[in-house]
């Protein structure tokens, strides 16, 4: 089987793969940021509950 791909097509494939990879990196960062924020919110809520009058640590 012949796998000769014209150079322009190969370049387009590589560019597309790099673009997809870049987009995935951005998505991963957004998910990471959201999880970090949710963890902060959870931690802050826990601290607020602990500090309410009548609640023991």
Phi, psi and omega in degrees: 000139184262121182254023179290117179250132177306146185303321182295321178294318179299318179297319180295320179297315180296315179300317180297317180297318179296320179296314178299317180298318179296317179297320179296321177300318178295318179296316181299320180294319179296319179296316180300315179298318181294317179296321179297318180295318179297321178296319178297315180299316180297315179298318180295320179297320180297318180295317179299316180299317182296327184273353179292145179302139178091348178264130178270143180297000000 
